[in-house]
Amino acid sequence: MQIFGSLGWLLGYVLWGAYFVLKNFGLAIIVFTIIVKAALFPFTLKQQKSMAGSARMAKKQKELREKYGNNRQLLQEEMNKLYEKEGVKPMGGCMTTIIPMLVLFGIFYAVAYPLTNTLHLDSQHVQSALNYIKTIPGFTSASTAANYQEVMLLKVFPNIANTDIIQSLFTGDEISRILDFGGSFNIFGAVDLLAVPSQFGFWSPYILFPVLCFVSNVGSSYIMQKLNANSQMSQSGGCMKVVIFGLPLFSAWIAFSVPAAMSFYWIISALTSLLQSIIMNRVFSPAHLTATSEARHAALMFEKEAQIPYVYVPRETGGGKANTGKKKKK
């Protein structure tokens, strides 16, 4: 988890910059997510190209398996020849998937640890403050997962800012920054992103956060599956049902018991991912990328064919006819 924490610490500067300009954490989350998605766009495009390449080769790979299925060594050799001929790297999509995944974990740590990764306060002082509030009678954050304790600290900080312990842990400027930052979690004039839906019950407006978290993730996964209907992942029915319904349901259950700021981030992330997928499939659709790749491959083969040198092969002479000769490819 240390690498994710380090990424969150670095990405926290981007989140802090968005907050510094907008002075509202909710708006900063939206801008922050868009900036990160834009930065990851080259990796997303390469992943899309890799998926298009795999889809283009699927039929040819099937033919090779049917032809050489009983000879694994020969099958592997023919597969390697196919990859080389088509210009597709077998592991080409791995890094384009791993790097965005690491960054996504980093984004989570930037949002979940706002004091250490966004305000960049001393982590030991923040931990001491967390240990202190857990000793306060009636404080309910003890039941909240450790990953969201800093968000809960922001919620109660106005009530403990003048205590001797807090005064000894943070400077006057840091206390002022924490108070201002905590006050920016109010959006639309009435919604407090520091609130925990489970503390208000099923009939409060805050129940919309886990509900929207579920709906946005299900809708995003379903539409992206339809957009990539020919991909191998979309055809693995049972697994896709877990992805489409199981994971969003689990995230909604978590969103019910953690500060609304986290579910707000998940909602914005799901919606921006959906928007990016729609744009990608309009501008860089798998069919378009496949057609472009095939045209490029055909042009390359024609160019290689044109570069093959010719040698002069004389004709056999006879009957006094001239030896005209002809050219022949090597």
C-alpha positions in Angstrom: 0.0 0.0 0.0 3.0 2.3 0.4 3.3 2.8 -3.4 -0.4 3.8 -3.6 0.1 6.2 -0.7 3.1 7.8 -2.5 1.0 8.1 -5.7 -1.8 9.6 -3.7 0.6 12.1 -2.1 1.8 13.2 -5.6 -1.7 13.4 -7.1 -2.8 15.3 -4.0 -1.0 18.3 -5.4 -3.3 18.3 -8.4 -6.3 18.0 -6.2 -5.0 20.8 -4.0 -4.4 23.0 -7.1 -8.0 22.4 -8.2 -9.3 23.2 -4.7 -7.0 26.3 -4.4 -8.6 27.8 -7.6 -12.3 26.7 -7.0 -12.4 26.8 -3.1 -14.9 24.0 -3.2 -13.9 20.3 -2.7 -16.9 19.0 -4.7 -16.0 21.0 -7.8 -12.3 20.3 -7.2 -13.1 16.5 -7.3 -14.8 17.0 -10.7 -11.9 19.0 -12.2 -9.3 16.7 -10.6 -10.9 13.6 -12.2 -11.1 15.2 -15.6 -7.5 16.2 -15.5 -6.3 12.7 -14.5 -8.5 11.1 -17.2 -7.0 13.5 -19.8 -3.5 12.6 -18.6 -4.2 8.9 -18.9 -5.8 9.3 -22.4 -2.7 8.1 -24.3 -2.7 4.8 -22.3 -6.4 4.4 -22.8 -5.9 4.9 -26.6 -3.1 2.3 -26.7 -5.4 -0.1 -24.8 -8.1 0.5 -27.3 -5.7 -0.2 -30.2 -4.5 -3.4 -28.4 -8.1 -4.6 -28.0 -8.8 -3.8 -31.7 -5.7 -5.8 -32.7 -6.7 -8.8 -30.6 -10.2 -8.7 -32.1 -8.8 -8.5 -35.6 -6.6 -11.6 -35.0 -9.2 -13.7 -33.2 -10.4 -15.5 -36.3 -6.9 -16.2 -37.6 -5.9 -17.5 -34.1 -8.9 -19.8 -34.1 -7.9 -21.2 -37.5 -4.3 -21.9 -36.3 -5.6 -23.7 -33.2 -7.8 -25.9 -35.3 -4.9 -26.6 -37.7 -2.1 -27.1 -35.1 -4.0 -27.9 -32.0 -2.3 -31.2 -31.5 1.2 -29.7 -31.7 1.7 -27.1 -29.1 5.3 -26.2 -30.2 4.3 -25.7 -33.8 1.2 -23.8 -32.8 3.3 -21.4 -30.7 5.7 -20.9 -33.6 2.8 -20.1 -36.0 1.2 -17.8 -33.4 4.5 -15.9 -33.1 4.7 -15.6 -36.9 1.2 -14.3 -37.0 1.9 -11.7 -34.3 5.0 -10.6 -36.2 3.2 -10.5 -39.5 0.3 -8.5 -38.1 2.5 -6.1 -36.1 0.7 -7.0 -32.8 2.6 -7.5 -29.6 1.1 -10.3 -27.4 1.8 -8.4 -24.1 1.3 -4.9 -25.7 -1.8 -4.1 -23.6 -0.4 -5.1 -20.2 1.5 -1.8 -19.3 -1.4 0.3 -20.7 -3.6 -1.5 -18.2 -1.3 -1.7 -15.2 -0.3 2.0 -15.2 -3.8 3.4 -15.2 -4.8 0.9 -12.5 -1.9 2.1 -10.3 -3.0 5.7 -10.9 -6.6 4.9 -10.0 -5.4 3.6 -6.6 -3.3 6.7 -6.2 -6.4 8.9 -6.9 -8.3 7.0 -4.2 -5.5 7.7 -1.7 -5.5 11.4 -2.7 -9.2 11.7 -2.0 -9.4 9.4 1.1 -6.5 11.0 2.9 -7.2 14.7 2.4 -5.0 16.0 5.3 -1.8 14.1 4.5 -2.1 13.8 0.7 -4.0 17.0 -0.2 -3.1 19.5 2.4 0.2 17.6 2.9 0.3 18.0 6.6 2.7 16.0 8.8 1.4 12.4 8.8 2.5 11.8 12.4 0.7 14.9 13.6 -2.5 13.9 11.8 -2.3 10.4 13.3 -1.9 11.9 16.8 -5.0 14.0 16.1 -6.9 10.8 15.0 -5.8 9.0 18.2 -7.0 12.0 20.2 -10.5 12.1 18.7 -11.0 8.4 19.3 -10.7 9.1 23.0 -13.6 11.6 23.0 -16.8 10.1 24.5 -19.6 9.6 22.0 -17.3 9.9 19.0 -18.6 7.6 16.3 -15.8 7.4 13.8 -14.3 4.4 15.5 -16.7 2.3 13.5 -15.6 3.9 10.2 -12.9 2.1 8.2 -9.3 3.3 8.7 -9.2 4.6 5.1 -11.8 7.3 5.8 -10.7 8.5 9.3 -9.1 11.7 8.0 -12.4 12.8 6.3 -14.1 12.2 9.6 -11.5 14.3 11.4 -12.3 17.2 9.1 -15.9 16.9 10.2 -15.2 17.2 13.9 -12.2 19.5 13.6 -14.2 22.8 14.3 -15.2 21.4 17.7 -11.6 20.5 18.7 -9.6 23.2 17.0 -9.1 25.2 20.2 -8.1 22.2 22.4 -4.5 22.1 23.9 -3.7 18.9 22.1 -4.7 20.2 18.6 -2.9 23.5 19.3 0.3 21.6 20.1 0.1 19.4 17.0 -0.6 22.1 14.3 0.4 25.7 13.8 -2.1 28.5 13.7 -1.8 28.6 9.9 -2.3 24.9 9.6 -5.4 25.0 11.8 -6.8 27.8 9.7 -6.2 25.8 6.5 -7.9 22.7 7.9 -10.9 24.7 8.9 -11.2 26.4 5.5 -10.7 23.1 3.8 -13.3 21.3 5.9 -15.8 24.1 5.1 -15.4 23.5 1.4 -17.1 20.1 1.5 -20.5 21.7 1.3 -21.9 21.6 -2.2 -25.1 23.1 -3.7 -25.5 25.0 -0.5 -27.1 22.1 1.3 -25.2 18.8 0.8 -22.4 18.0 3.2 -19.8 15.7 1.7 -18.5 14.9 5.2 -21.8 13.4 6.2 -22.1 9.6 6.5 -25.4 8.3 5.0 -25.8 5.4 7.5 -26.0 8.0 10.3 -29.1 9.6 8.8 -31.0 6.4 7.9 -32.6 5.1 4.7 -35.1 7.9 4.4 -32.7 10.8 4.4 -31.6 12.7 1.2 -28.1 11.3 1.8 -29.3 7.8 0.7 -29.0 9.2 -2.8 -25.2 8.9 -2.6 -25.1 5.1 -2.4 -28.0 4.8 -4.8 -26.4 7.0 -7.4 -23.1 5.2 -6.8 -24.8 1.9 -7.7 -26.7 3.3 -10.7 -23.8 5.2 -12.2 -21.5 2.2 -12.0 -24.1 -0.2 -13.3 -25.0 2.1 -16.2 -21.4 2.8 -17.0 -20.4 -0.9 -17.1 -23.5 -1.9 -19.1 -23.0 0.8 -21.7 -19.3 0.2 -22.0 -20.1 -3.5 -22.5 -22.4 -2.7 -25.4 -19.8 -0.3 -26.9 -17.3 -3.1 -26.8 -19.7 -5.9 -27.8 -17.0 -7.8 -29.8 -14.4 -7.8 -27.0 -13.4 -11.0 -25.3 -14.4 -9.6 -21.9 -17.9 -8.7 -23.0 -18.5 -12.3 -24.2 -17.6 -13.9 -20.8 -21.2 -13.8 -19.5 -20.9 -14.9 -15.9 -17.9 -12.7 -15.2 -19.5 -9.7 -16.7 -22.6 -10.1 -14.6 -20.4 -9.9 -11.5 -18.6 -6.8 -12.9 -21.9 -5.1 -13.9 -23.9 -5.8 -10.7 -21.7 -7.4 -8.0 -19.0 -4.7 -7.8 -21.4 -1.7 -8.0 -23.6 -3.3 -5.3 -20.5 -3.8 -3.1 -19.4 -0.1 -3.7 -22.9 1.1 -2.8 -22.8 -0.8 0.5 -19.5 0.8 1.3 -20.8 4.2 0.2 -23.7 3.9 2.8 -21.2 3.6 5.7 -18.4 6.1 4.7 -18.4 9.9 4.2 -20.3 11.1 1.1 -17.2 12.6 -0.3 -16.0 9.1 -1.3 -19.2 8.1 -3.0 -19.3 11.5 -4.7 -15.8 10.7 -6.1 -16.9 7.2 -7.3 -20.0 8.7 -9.0 -17.9 11.4 -10.8 -15.3 8.8 -11.8 -17.9 6.4 -13.2 -19.6 9.2 -15.2 -16.3 10.5 -16.6 -15.2 7.0 -17.6 -18.5 6.5 -19.4 -18.1 9.8 -21.2 -14.6 8.9 -22.2 -15.7 5.5 -23.5 -18.4 7.1 -25.6 -15.9 9.5 -27.2 -13.4 6.8 -27.7 -15.8 4.6 -29.5 -17.0 7.4 -31.7 -13.5 8.7 -32.7 -11.4 5.6 -32.1 -13.9 2.8 -32.5 -12.5 -0.8 -32.7 -13.9 -1.1 -36.3 -12.2 2.1 -37.4 -8.9 1.1 -35.7 -9.0 -2.4 -37.3 -9.7 -1.0 -40.8 -6.9 1.6 -40.3 -4.5 -1.1 -39.1 -5.3 -3.5 -41.9 -4.8 -0.7 -44.5 -1.5 0.2 -42.9 -0.5 -3.5 -42.9 -1.4 -3.9 -46.5 0.6 -0.8 -47.5 3.6 -2.1 -45.5 3.5 -5.5 -47.2 3.2 -3.8 -50.6 6.2 -1.6 -49.8 8.3 -4.6 -48.7 7.3 -6.4 -51.9 8.4 -3.4 -54.0 11.8 -3.4 -52.2 12.6 -7.1 -53.2 15.5 -6.8 -55.6 15.5 -8.4 -59.1 18.3 -10.4 -60.7 18.9 -10.8 -64.4 18.3 -14.4 -65.7 19.4 -14.8 -69.3 17.2 -16.8 -71.6 18.6 -19.8 -73.5 19.4 -18.8 -77.1 18.7 -20.8 -80.1 18.2 -20.5 -83.9 20.1 -17.3 -84.1 17.5 -15.4 -82.0 18.8 -12.6 -79.8 19.4 -13.4 -76.1 16.7 -11.0 -74.6 16.7 -12.4 -71.0 14.2 -11.5 -68.3 14.2 -10.3 -64.7 13.3 -12.5 -61.8 12.8 -11.9 -58.1 15.3 -13.4 -55.8 
